[in-house]
Amino acid sequence: MKVNYLTLLAGATLVLLSAAATRAEESAASALATEANAAPATTPSPATAPSPTMASNGPAPCVLGDTATYYEDSDPVQDFMLRAGAWAVHSSGSPTQVGQYENVRQSSGFFDLEGMMSNCDHSLDMSLQGNDNDTDDARVHYFGPAVEANVVYQRFDHQLYQNSYAGWVTVPAASSGSNANFNVASRDNFNPGQDYAMHVQDFKADFHGNLTDNLKWYVNTFGMEKTGERQANAVAMCLTVPASHPPIPYTNGTNTTDQCHAVSQVQHIDWQTTEVEAGLELRLGAVTVNYSHMYRDFQAFDQQVSSVYPYNSHSGPNSPLGEGFQTTGGTLYSLAGYDIVPNTVTQMDRIKAHAELGCATDAYVLGYLGDTGDELNQMNRHYTGGDLRITNKSIENLTLTGYGRAYTEHTNAQGLALGGGTITSDSLYASPPPLYSQQQYYQQTPWYPNPLSYLPAAASTANAAPPPPLDRDREAVGFSARWLPFGDDCDFVRRHLAVVGGYEYSTEHYQNTGGTADYEYPGVASFNQPDTDKNTFSIGVEEKWSNCFNTYVRYKWIGTHYPFLGFSPAVDTAAAEVNTALPTEENRVEIGGTWTTCDCLMLNAVVYLEMASNNGPYHVDWDSNSFPFVLSAWWSPTSQWSFNAGFAEMDSWINQDVWQSALASANPPAVSIPATFNNRSDVVNLGTRYAWTPRFSTCASFEYVHAVNDTSIPVLHPTAGAAPYDLGGYSLVRSETYRLTLGADYLLRPGFSTFARYNYYNFQDLTPIPVTGGTSSATNTNTSGQTNMFLVGASAKF
């Protein structure tokens, strides 16, 4: 029987909350406590809640004006605010992007209720809102002399579009001619044109109270459930076969050794996460000790999806031909599940301590140990760690912090590789797969780097014991400092000049990264990962020029010797087989500041530059640059009028030399090919609000987003003289987004007002559709769409 852990968690929370409320006197049908004991409602009205993708640079110009009153005195209060209205919606094109987190397919009503009750001892602050037919959330905050509780629940849908693998072609039927069946990227898509959606519910409840004056307790709970349909994808056969293996024959006799093939189909999922953390905190004088135990359970009740892998007999029954290549006759097929999310259980014990060691020294200690069990691979990952920090202020105007930390990770794996069965059929997908347990259904052989790697010719080795998983140990020591060189100076500018900086040395040691032989290619020496040593140095200057103007400049340098490497056993020499996306050197510069010239104008700017490269003593050579910056401003020329504006840009470039060989060659020479990755995103938003009269006000906001992800990776064509393929066309993304909001509020009488809002959202997918050998000029309209939303409603305070 399937257990809905989210329902059990919510029920247990309600029992605890009811017990806590019972302790309160009936007259304490409280509301909002003082600011120190109860936080104000922060959930925006559904009429004005910004999209998760919208940037915020200043006061939201279209927030509804009426809010519940927060009292600071101790008199009993009761205060409620109710908003209600209806959305009229009209959409065209694809709804998956314009309605990614909201229902734009149909009109709906909405409501928003905020309330508070309070007396001297107890308070209750709550909100409940329904944004549309698919989105709700609720919040309750209770405070009493014995217990405090926060409970939050939300429900929403997440629309997902299909990755159509534009440009990936279906493997053609056999035909004559050299390389007739060669495609740099092929596919099997069993649900073309289908969009997907997830229904998400999450629930969080935190409780804490005092057992004695010095001993506190707390229980934090969390639950999430995701149900719906997603696109299950598998990409395989993107590897180079060395000369020791014969080329794989197509049915027409064409030889090839490289092929990327994608399989995609619909999969129903049901993911449930439950987490409970309980702890105690003891304070004895200047020492505070905290202990907690965390339990997290993840269960995936998913539909099983599979791919059929045909075999041939050139190296025995365990040599796969590769998925997607159809043959005729009594071919043997292997059935394998993919895109399986493992069930896991995580537990962690953690202890924290803080102590004041005299007048000028503080010490902080953290220690933890935990375990994560993976049901799918039957592995348990054990980890332990600790952190010690000591802060000293004994030297005048200098704050110095020294620290050290350590982390160890060890994994216990199963003793045998997971088994895999076979079926006999004359055509692909002729027989439906049987149902297995999650562990049984996962039929890769984990002691190969690639599940579809070439197995040994001897069938008896298929169940050989896998090598031990990767283990690691990590240690670091360092210090940070903040120095006010003129901290006693009478001059304001000199007194607030601060120099900040620090240094850290860390090392990471790996175990089980290799051995005496390579598991996939016998006779090729395997690669042993050296220790990774890292040095980090940072320095910066901060200045508070006045109470309204401050700036800072920071620089950080990171040098890494032997970052974590990947390797391809297709190359016979260890010096040429390694690769990594991690840099050996990084330079980061950050410049920023805030200027508030008066109570009516504020300017903010942050500029960031990061340069990274890898020129290590191995077969890797690349460099990258990242240049983001954010500018924002808020201005209120009069008490009735305010403006906010923001502009942000993110640029990133990567230049890398990729070593590759021509596809469809048995033993081709490797050549260096330049590959580039260029990414850019621009965001502009503007907003204003104007109060025409004490009763009537209007608001408006606009946002524009332009995003490009452009990659160029040429792949040599197997035909001599033919133009190379550009794999970058398969990952190209280019889009533009427009958002517009117009609103008006009118106060009919004190405590009762009306409002109207108009929202326009336009998403344009400008990505050219990739085709084999290049890109077309046509744009992808599968995800482009626009929506118009009009809201009218009223609010009342009572």
C-alpha positions in Angstrom: 0.0 0.0 0.0 1.3 3.4 -1.0 1.6 5.8 2.0 1.1 9.5 1.4 3.7 10.9 3.8 2.6 14.5 3.1 -0.8 13.7 4.5 0.6 12.0 7.6 3.0 14.9 8.1 0.2 17.5 7.8 -2.0 15.5 10.2 0.7 15.2 12.8 1.3 19.0 12.5 -2.3 19.7 13.0 -2.3 17.6 16.2 0.7 19.4 17.6 -0.8 22.8 16.6 -4.1 21.9 18.2 -2.3 20.9 21.4 -0.4 24.1 21.5 -3.6 26.2 20.9 -5.4 24.3 23.7 -2.8 25.7 26.2 -4.0 29.2 25.4 -6.8 30.8 27.3 -10.0 31.1 25.3 -9.8 34.8 25.6 -6.5 34.6 23.8 -8.1 34.2 20.4 -5.1 36.3 19.7 -3.9 38.0 16.6 -0.5 39.6 15.8 2.0 39.8 18.6 4.7 42.4 18.9 7.3 42.7 16.1 9.7 40.6 18.1 7.4 37.7 18.4 5.4 37.6 15.2 6.5 38.4 11.7 4.1 40.4 9.4 2.4 38.7 6.5 4.8 38.6 3.6 2.8 36.7 1.0 1.8 39.2 -1.7 -1.7 39.3 -3.0 -2.4 37.0 -6.0 -3.4 40.1 -7.9 0.1 41.5 -7.7 2.4 38.6 -6.9 5.3 38.7 -9.4 6.3 35.8 -11.5 9.2 33.7 -10.1 11.2 34.9 -13.1 10.7 38.6 -12.4 13.5 40.6 -11.0 12.9 43.0 -8.2 14.7 46.3 -8.0 12.9 48.5 -5.5 9.4 48.8 -4.1 6.8 46.9 -6.1 4.7 49.6 -7.8 1.5 47.5 -8.1 1.1 46.1 -4.6 -2.4 46.6 -3.2 -2.5 49.4 -0.8 -4.8 48.1 2.0 -3.1 45.7 4.5 -4.0 44.4 7.9 -2.9 46.7 10.8 -0.1 45.7 13.0 -0.5 46.9 16.6 2.5 47.4 18.9 0.6 47.9 22.1 -0.6 45.1 24.4 -4.3 45.7 24.1 -6.3 42.8 22.7 -6.8 43.2 18.9 -8.6 41.5 16.1 -8.0 42.6 12.6 -8.9 41.0 9.3 -8.5 41.8 5.6 -10.4 40.1 2.9 -9.8 40.5 -0.8 -11.9 38.8 -3.5 -12.2 39.0 -7.3 -12.0 37.2 -10.6 -9.5 36.7 -13.3 -10.5 36.9 -17.0 -7.9 35.2 -19.1 -7.2 34.9 -22.8 -4.1 33.1 -24.2 -2.7 32.2 -27.5 0.2 30.0 -28.6 1.8 27.6 -26.1 0.8 28.0 -22.5 3.9 26.2 -21.1 6.1 29.3 -20.7 3.6 32.1 -20.2 1.7 30.0 -17.7 4.6 28.0 -16.2 3.6 28.6 -12.6 0.0 29.9 -13.0 -3.2 28.8 -14.8 -3.6 30.9 -18.0 -5.9 28.4 -19.7 -9.1 29.4 -18.1 -10.7 32.2 -16.1 -11.0 31.8 -12.3 -11.8 33.5 -9.1 -9.4 34.4 -6.4 -9.5 35.3 -2.7 -7.0 36.5 -0.1 -7.7 36.5 3.7 -5.3 37.9 6.3 -6.1 37.9 9.9 -4.6 38.5 13.3 -5.8 38.1 16.9 -3.7 39.0 19.9 -3.7 39.7 23.6 -0.9 40.1 26.1 0.1 36.4 26.2 -0.9 34.8 22.9 -1.1 35.7 19.3 -2.3 34.1 16.1 -1.4 35.5 12.6 -2.7 33.7 9.6 -3.3 34.1 5.8 -5.1 32.0 3.2 -5.2 32.7 -0.5 -6.3 31.1 -3.7 -4.7 32.6 -6.7 -6.5 30.6 -9.4 -7.9 27.1 -9.9 -4.5 25.4 -9.4 -2.7 27.6 -6.9 -3.3 28.0 -3.2 -1.3 28.7 -0.1 -1.8 29.1 3.6 0.2 30.3 6.6 -0.3 30.2 10.3 1.9 31.7 13.0 1.0 31.0 16.6 2.9 32.4 19.6 2.2 31.5 23.2 4.1 31.4 26.5 5.0 27.7 26.1 5.3 27.1 22.3 5.7 28.9 19.1 4.6 27.4 15.7 4.9 28.4 12.1 3.0 26.3 9.5 3.1 27.0 5.7 1.4 25.1 2.9 1.3 25.8 -0.8 0.0 24.1 -3.9 0.7 24.9 -7.6 1.2 23.4 -11.0 4.5 23.6 -13.0 4.1 23.4 -16.8 6.9 21.8 -18.8 7.4 21.9 -22.5 8.8 19.0 -24.5 12.4 18.9 -25.6 11.8 18.0 -29.2 15.4 17.3 -30.0 15.0 19.5 -33.1 17.6 18.4 -35.7 18.1 14.9 -34.2 16.9 12.7 -37.0 15.3 9.2 -36.8 17.7 6.5 -37.8 16.9 5.9 -41.5 16.3 2.5 -43.1 19.2 0.7 -44.7 20.4 2.1 -48.0 23.4 1.9 -50.2 26.4 4.1 -50.2 29.2 4.9 -47.8 28.0 6.6 -44.6 24.3 6.4 -45.7 23.1 5.7 -42.2 25.5 8.2 -40.5 23.8 10.8 -38.4 25.7 12.8 -35.8 22.6 12.7 -33.6 19.6 10.4 -33.9 16.5 9.8 -31.8 13.4 7.8 -31.0 10.7 10.1 -29.7 7.6 8.2 -28.7 5.4 11.2 -27.7 6.0 14.0 -30.2 4.3 17.3 -29.5 3.2 16.4 -26.0 3.7 18.9 -23.2 4.0 17.9 -19.5 3.0 19.3 -16.1 3.8 18.7 -12.5 1.4 19.2 -9.6 3.4 20.3 -6.6 2.4 20.4 -2.9 4.8 21.4 -0.1 4.3 21.7 3.6 6.5 23.1 6.3 5.9 23.3 10.0 8.3 24.5 12.7 7.7 24.3 16.5 9.9 25.4 19.3 9.5 26.2 23.0 11.2 26.3 26.4 11.5 23.3 28.8 13.4 25.4 31.3 14.9 28.9 31.4 18.1 27.4 29.9 16.8 24.5 27.8 14.9 24.9 24.6 13.4 22.3 22.2 12.4 22.5 18.6 10.9 20.2 15.9 11.1 21.2 12.2 9.1 19.2 9.6 8.9 19.4 5.8 7.0 17.5 3.2 6.8 17.8 -0.6 4.9 15.8 -3.2 5.3 16.1 -7.0 3.0 14.2 -9.2 2.4 14.4 -13.0 4.1 13.6 -16.2 7.6 14.4 -17.4 9.7 13.6 -20.4 12.0 10.7 -19.7 15.2 11.0 -21.7 18.2 8.7 -22.3 21.2 9.6 -24.5 23.7 6.8 -25.2 26.4 5.6 -27.6 28.3 9.0 -27.5 31.7 7.3 -27.2 34.7 6.4 -29.4 35.5 2.7 -29.9 39.3 2.1 -29.9 41.1 0.1 -32.5 41.0 -3.1 -30.4 37.3 -3.4 -31.2 36.0 -3.9 -34.7 33.7 -1.2 -36.2 30.0 -1.9 -35.6 28.3 -2.9 -38.9 25.1 -1.4 -40.0 22.7 -3.7 -41.9 24.1 -2.2 -45.2 27.6 -2.8 -44.1 28.5 0.8 -43.4 31.0 1.1 -40.6 30.8 3.7 -37.9 32.1 4.0 -34.4 30.4 7.1 -33.0 26.7 7.9 -32.7 24.7 9.9 -30.2 21.2 8.5 -29.9 18.3 9.9 -27.8 15.3 8.0 -26.6 12.4 10.0 -25.0 8.9 9.1 -23.9 6.3 10.2 -21.4 6.6 9.0 -17.8 4.2 9.4 -14.9 6.0 10.3 -11.6 5.0 10.6 -8.0 7.8 11.9 -5.7 7.3 12.2 -2.0 9.8 13.8 0.4 9.4 13.8 4.2 11.8 15.4 6.6 11.8 15.7 10.4 14.5 17.4 12.5 14.3 17.5 16.3 16.8 19.2 18.6 17.7 20.6 22.0 19.6 23.8 22.9 21.2 24.2 26.3 22.7 27.5 27.5 25.0 27.5 30.5 26.5 31.0 31.1 28.7 31.9 28.2 28.3 28.5 26.5 25.5 27.4 24.2 25.2 23.8 22.9 22.8 22.6 20.3 22.1 19.0 19.3 19.8 17.8 16.5 18.9 14.7 14.5 17.5 14.9 11.0 15.6 12.2 9.1 14.7 12.6 5.4 12.9 10.0 3.3 12.4 10.2 -0.4 10.2 7.7 -2.3 9.6 7.6 -6.1 6.4 5.9 -7.1 7.2 6.2 -10.9 6.0 4.5 -14.0 8.8 2.3 -15.4 10.1 3.4 -18.8 12.5 1.3 -20.8 14.6 1.0 -23.9 15.3 -2.1 -25.9 19.0 -2.6 -26.7 19.7 -5.0 -29.7 22.7 -7.3 -29.5 24.8 -8.9 -32.2 27.4 -11.7 -31.9 30.7 -10.2 -33.1 32.0 -10.5 -29.5 29.7 -12.9 -28.0 26.2 -12.6 -26.4 27.3 -9.7 -24.1 28.4 -7.3 -26.9 25.6 -4.7 -27.4 25.1 -3.3 -30.9 23.7 -0.1 -29.6 20.1 1.2 -29.2 18.1 2.3 -32.1 19.8 0.3 -34.8 17.2 -2.2 -36.2 18.2 -5.5 -37.8 16.3 -8.3 -39.2 15.9 -11.9 -38.2 15.9 -13.5 -34.7 18.0 -10.7 -33.1 18.5 -10.8 -29.4 17.4 -7.8 -27.5 18.2 -6.6 -24.0 15.5 -4.7 -22.0 16.8 -1.9 -19.8 15.0 0.7 -17.7 16.3 4.3 -17.7 15.6 7.7 -16.0 15.0 5.9 -12.7 15.1 8.1 -9.7 16.4 6.1 -6.7 14.6 5.9 -3.3 16.8 7.3 -0.6 16.9 7.7 3.2 19.2 10.2 4.8 19.9 10.6 8.5 22.2 13.1 10.1 23.3 13.9 13.7 24.7 17.4 14.3 26.1 19.2 17.3 26.9 22.9 17.5 28.5 24.9 20.3 29.3 28.5 20.8 31.4 29.9 23.7 32.6 33.3 24.8 36.2 32.9 25.8 36.9 36.0 27.7 36.0 39.5 26.6 37.5 39.4 23.2 37.3 35.9 21.9 34.4 33.7 20.6 34.7 30.1 19.6 32.3 28.1 17.4 32.3 24.3 16.8 30.2 22.2 14.4 30.4 18.5 14.1 28.1 16.1 12.1 27.9 12.6 10.8 25.3 11.2 8.5 24.4 8.4 6.1 22.4 8.3 2.8 21.1 5.0 1.6 20.4 4.5 -2.1 17.9 1.7 -2.6 18.5 1.6 -6.4 22.2 0.9 -6.3 22.1 -0.6 -2.9 24.8 1.8 -1.7 25.2 3.7 1.6 27.2 6.9 1.6 28.7 7.7 5.0 30.0 11.2 5.8 31.5 13.0 8.8 32.7 16.5 9.1 33.6 19.3 11.5 34.2 23.0 11.6 36.1 25.1 14.2 36.2 28.9 14.1 37.8 31.3 16.6 37.2 35.0 16.4 39.4 37.5 18.3 39.1 41.2 18.8 41.8 41.8 21.3 43.8 44.0 18.9 42.1 47.4 18.6 40.2 47.9 15.3 41.1 44.4 14.1 38.7 41.4 13.9 40.5 38.2 13.1 38.9 34.8 12.5 40.8 31.6 12.1 39.1 28.4 11.0 39.6 24.8 10.0 37.2 22.2 8.6 37.3 18.6 7.6 35.0 16.3 5.7 35.2 12.5 5.0 33.0 10.6 2.6 32.9 6.8 2.3 30.5 4.6 0.3 29.6 1.0 0.9 28.5 -0.6 -2.4 26.9 -3.8 -3.4 29.1 -6.8 -4.0 27.7 -7.8 -7.5 26.7 -5.9 -10.5 22.9 -5.6 -11.1 21.5 -8.3 -13.3 20.0 -7.8 -16.8 17.6 -10.0 -18.7 17.0 -10.5 -22.4 14.0 -11.1 -24.6 13.9 -12.5 -28.1 11.9 -10.6 -30.7 12.0 -9.9 -34.4 11.3 -6.2 -34.0 12.0 -3.5 -31.4 9.5 -3.0 -28.6 7.4 -6.0 -29.6 7.0 -7.2 -26.1 6.0 -5.0 -23.2 8.5 -5.0 -20.3 7.6 -6.9 -17.2 7.3 -5.0 -13.9 10.3 -5.2 -11.5 11.2 -3.6 -8.3 13.2 -0.5 -8.6 16.5 -2.2 -7.9 15.7 -5.1 -10.3 14.6 -2.9 -13.1 17.8 -0.9 -13.3 19.8 -3.1 -15.6 23.1 -1.3 -16.2 26.4 -3.0 -15.2 27.7 -0.3 -12.8 31.4 -1.3 -13.1 31.5 0.2 -16.6 31.9 3.9 -17.0 29.1 3.9 -19.5 26.1 1.6 -19.1 26.3 0.8 -22.8 30.0 0.3 -22.9 31.4 -2.8 -24.6 31.3 -5.8 -22.3 34.0 -8.4 -22.2 33.6 -11.2 -24.7 33.3 -13.9 -22.0 29.7 -14.0 -20.7 30.9 -15.2 -17.3 32.4 -11.8 -16.6 29.1 -10.0 -16.9 28.5 -10.4 -13.1 31.9 -9.6 -11.9 32.2 -7.5 -8.8 32.3 -3.8 -9.4 35.2 -1.7 -8.2 34.7 0.3 -5.0 33.0 3.7 -5.5 34.9 7.0 -5.2 35.7 8.1 -1.7 37.2 11.4 -0.7 38.7 13.3 2.3 38.7 17.1 2.4 40.5 19.5 4.8 40.9 23.2 4.9 42.5 25.8 7.1 42.4 29.6 6.8 41.8 33.0 8.3 39.8 36.1 7.5 40.3 39.6 8.9 38.6 43.0 9.0 40.8 46.0 9.8 39.8 49.6 10.5 43.2 51.4 10.2 41.8 54.7 11.3 39.0 53.4 13.5 39.8 56.1 16.2 40.1 59.0 13.8 37.6 61.9 14.2 37.2 62.3 10.5 34.1 60.4 9.3 35.6 59.1 6.0 38.9 57.9 7.5 37.1 56.3 10.5 34.9 54.1 8.2 37.7 52.9 5.9 37.9 49.1 6.2 40.3 46.6 4.8 39.1 43.0 4.5 40.8 39.9 3.4 41.7 36.3 4.0 43.6 33.2 2.9 42.6 29.5 2.8 44.5 26.3 1.9 42.5 23.2 1.2 43.3 19.7 -0.1 41.1 16.9 -1.3 42.3 13.3 -1.4 40.5 10.7 -3.5 40.4 6.9 -3.2 39.3 4.3 -5.7 39.8 6.5 -8.8 41.7 3.8 -10.6 43.6 0.5 -10.3 46.0 -1.7 -12.1 43.8 -2.2 -15.2 41.0 -0.4 -17.0 37.7 -2.2 -16.6 36.4 -1.2 -20.0 39.5 -1.6 -22.1 41.8 -4.3 -20.8 45.5 -3.5 -21.3 45.0 0.3 -21.1 46.4 1.7 -17.9 43.8 3.3 -15.7 44.0 6.8 -14.4 44.6 7.6 -10.7 43.4 11.0 -9.7 46.1 13.0 -7.8 45.2 15.1 -4.7 43.6 18.4 -5.4 45.3 21.3 -3.7 43.8 24.7 -3.7 45.0 28.2 -2.5 42.5 31.0 -2.1 43.5 34.6 -1.4 41.1 37.6 -1.0 41.4 41.3 -0.3 39.1 44.2 -0.4 38.5 47.8 0.6 35.2 49.1 2.0 34.4 52.8 2.5 31.4 54.5 4.1 31.7 58.0 2.6 28.7 59.3 4.5 25.5 57.9 6.1 24.0 57.9 2.6 26.9 56.6 0.4 29.1 53.5 0.7 31.3 51.6 -1.8 33.5 48.5 -1.9 36.1 46.8 -4.1 37.0 43.1 -3.6 39.4 40.8 -5.3 39.8 37.0 -5.0 42.4 34.7 -6.5 42.0 30.9 -6.5 44.7 28.5 -7.7 44.0 24.8 -8.0 46.6 22.1 -8.6 45.0 19.0 -10.3 41.3 19.7 -10.1 39.0 16.7 -10.3 39.4 15.0 -13.7 37.4 12.9 -16.0 39.1 10.6 -18.5 38.2 8.7 -21.7 39.8 5.3 -22.0 39.5 5.6 -25.8 42.9 7.2 -25.8 45.7 4.8 -25.1 48.0 7.2 -23.2 47.1 8.5 -19.8 48.7 11.9 -20.6 46.1 12.5 -23.3 43.0 10.9 -21.9 42.1 13.3 -19.1 39.7 16.3 -19.2 38.0 18.6 -16.8 35.6 21.6 -16.7 37.2 22.8 -13.5 39.7 25.7 -13.6 43.3 25.7 -12.4 43.2 29.5 -11.9 40.4 32.0 -11.1 40.5 35.8 -10.8 37.3 37.5 -9.4 36.8 41.2 -9.1 33.6 42.7 -7.5 32.8 46.5 -7.4 29.7 47.9 -5.9 28.0 50.6 -3.8 24.8 52.2 -2.6 24.0 55.9 -2.7 21.0 57.4 -0.9 21.2 61.1 -1.6 18.1 61.8 0.3 14.9 60.1 1.7 13.5 60.1 -1.9 16.4 58.7 -4.0 18.5 55.5 -3.8 21.0 54.2 -6.4 22.7 50.8 -6.3 25.3 49.2 -8.5 27.2 45.9 -8.5 29.8 45.0 -11.2 31.4 41.5 -11.2 34.2 40.1 -13.3 35.4 36.5 -13.2 38.2 35.1 -15.4 39.1 31.4 -15.2 41.3 29.1 -17.1 42.8 25.6 -17.1 46.3 25.1 -18.4 47.3 22.2 -16.4 50.0 19.5 -17.0 47.5 17.4 -19.0 45.5 17.4 -22.1 43.3 20.4 -21.2 43.3 23.9 -22.4 40.5 26.4 -22.0 39.6 29.9 -20.6 36.4 31.6 -19.6 35.2 35.1 -18.8 32.0 36.1 -16.9 30.9 39.7 -16.6 27.6 40.3 -14.8 26.4 43.7 -13.5 23.3 45.1 -11.8 22.1 48.7 -11.7 18.9 49.8 -9.8 17.3 53.0 -8.7 14.3 54.2 -6.7 13.1 57.8 -6.8 10.1 59.5 -5.2 10.0 63.2 -6.4 6.8 63.8 -4.4 4.9 62.1 -1.7 2.3 61.0 -4.3 4.7 59.7 -7.0 7.5 57.0 -7.0 9.6 55.3 -9.7 11.8 52.3 -9.7 14.1 51.0 -12.5 16.6 48.3 -12.9 19.0 46.9 -15.5 21.1 43.7 -15.3 23.3 41.9 -17.7 25.0 38.6 -17.6 27.8 37.7 -20.1 29.8 34.6 -20.2 32.3 33.3 -22.7 34.2 30.0 -22.8 36.9 29.1 -25.4 38.1 25.5 -25.3 40.2 23.3 -27.5 38.3 20.0 -28.0 40.3 17.0 -29.2 38.2 14.8 -31.5 38.4 12.5 -34.4 36.2 11.9 -37.5 33.1 9.9 -36.7 32.8 6.6 -38.5 36.5 5.8 -38.6 38.0 2.7 -37.0 41.1 4.3 -35.6 41.2 8.0 -36.6 43.9 10.5 -35.6 42.8 13.1 -33.0 42.8 16.7 -34.0 42.3 19.9 -32.0 39.0 21.7 -32.7 38.2 25.1 -31.2 34.9 25.2 -29.3 33.1 28.3 -28.1 30.3 28.9 -25.6 28.7 32.3 -25.5 25.9 33.1 -23.1 24.1 36.4 -22.4 21.0 37.6 -20.6 19.7 41.1 -20.4 16.9 42.2 -18.0 15.3 45.6 -17.9 12.4 46.6 -15.6 10.6 49.8 -14.9 7.8 50.7 -12.5 5.8 53.7 -11.2 3.0 54.4 -8.8 1.0 57.7 -8.6 -1.6 58.8 -6.1 -4.0 61.1 -8.0 -6.1 61.8 -4.9 -6.2 60.4 -1.3 -8.7 57.9 -2.7 -7.5 57.0 -6.2 -4.0 55.7 -7.3 -2.6 54.0 -10.4 0.5 51.8 -11.0 2.4 50.3 -13.9 5.4 48.1 -14.4 7.3 46.7 -17.4 9.9 44.0 -17.8 12.0 42.9 -20.8 14.3 39.8 -20.8 16.5 38.8 -23.7 18.5 35.5 -23.3 20.9 33.7 -25.7 22.8 30.5 -25.2 25.1 30.1 -28.2 27.5 27.2 -28.6 29.8 26.2 -31.5 31.3 22.7 -31.5 32.3 21.5 -35.0 32.3 17.7 -35.5 34.3 16.3 -38.4 32.1 14.6 -41.0 33.2 11.0 -41.9 33.1 11.9 -45.6 36.3 13.4 -46.8 35.9 17.1 -47.8 32.4 17.4 -46.3 31.6 20.3 -44.1 31.7 19.5 -40.3 28.6 19.2 -38.2 28.1 22.0 -35.7 26.8 20.3 -32.5 26.2 23.8 -31.0 23.0 24.1 -33.0 21.5 21.3 -30.9 21.8 23.3 -27.7 21.2 26.8 -29.0 18.6 28.8 -27.0 17.4 32.3 -27.8 14.3 33.9 -26.3 12.6 37.2 -25.5 10.1 37.9 -22.8 7.8 40.9 -22.2 5.7 41.6 -19.1 3.4 44.5 -18.6 1.2 45.3 -15.6 -1.3 48.2 -15.3 -3.4 48.8 -12.1 -5.8 51.1 -10.3 -7.1 51.3 -6.7 -10.0 53.3 -5.4 -10.9 53.8 -1.8 -14.7 53.9 -1.5 -14.7 54.5 2.2 -12.3 53.7 5.1 -11.8 50.0 5.3 -13.3 49.2 1.8 -11.7 49.6 -1.6 -11.8 48.3 -5.1 -9.0 47.5 -7.5 -8.3 46.4 -11.1 -5.3 44.9 -12.7 -4.2 44.1 -16.3 -1.3 41.7 -16.9 0.2 41.0 -20.3 2.9 38.3 -20.8 4.6 37.5 -24.1 7.2 34.7 -24.5 9.0 34.4 -27.8 11.2 31.4 -28.6 13.6 32.7 -31.2 15.7 29.6 -31.4 16.5 28.5 -35.0 15.5 24.9 -35.6 18.7 22.9 -35.9 19.1 20.5 -38.9 21.8 18.0 -39.7 24.8 19.9 -41.0 23.7 23.4 -40.0 20.8 25.6 -38.7 17.7 26.8 -40.5 16.2 30.3 -40.4 12.9 29.1 -39.1 12.1 29.7 -35.4 10.7 27.3 -33.0 7.1 28.1 -32.2 6.4 25.2 -29.9 7.0 27.2 -26.7 6.1 30.8 -27.9 2.9 32.2 -26.5 1.2 35.2 -25.0 -1.5 35.8 -22.4 -3.8 38.6 -21.3 -5.1 38.6 -17.8 -7.7 41.1 -16.4 -8.6 41.2 -12.7 -11.3 43.1 -10.8 -12.1 42.8 -7.1 -12.7 44.5 -3.8 -11.0 44.4 -0.4 -12.5 45.0 3.0 -11.0 45.5 6.4 -13.0 44.3 9.4 
